[in-house]
């Protein structure tokens, strides 16, 4: 099974919310991925879409002093992964 941190990294890199992939190394969002993954690990049974979206916005605002326009989409994909991991028979 894919580690949650890898999933978070893949999703964040897919959206490239700060548009840095063209000018920075592949691991450009390493700190943000770590922060969000740790939050999810600690809040596994209590995470909601609203809480996760707030966390994503907070992490990027703290590190880049910018809002993340794609926060809702990133949140939805991460939540979908979590729900599918918790209920594998419901996955497509």
Residue pairs with C-beta under 8 A, 6 or more apart in sequence:
1 85
4 37
4 40
4 41
4 81
4 82
4 85
5 33
5 34
5 37
7 78
7 81
8 33
8 36
8 37
8 40
8 78
9 29
9 30
9 33
11 74
11 77
11 78
11 81
12 29
12 32
12 33
12 36
12 74
13 21
13 26
13 28
13 29
14 77
15 70
15 73
15 74
17 60
17 68
17 69
17 70
17 71
17 74
18 28
18 29
18 60
18 64
18 66
20 28
20 29
21 28
31 63
32 59
32 60
32 63
35 55
35 59
36 52
36 55
36 56
36 59
36 78
39 47
39 52
39 55
40 47
40 52
40 78
40 82
43 51
47 79
47 82
49 75
49 76
49 79
52 75
52 78
52 79
53 71
53 72
53 75
56 68
56 71
56 74
56 75
57 67
57 68
57 71
60 66
60 67
60 68
60 71
61 67
61 68
68 74
83 90
84 90
84 91
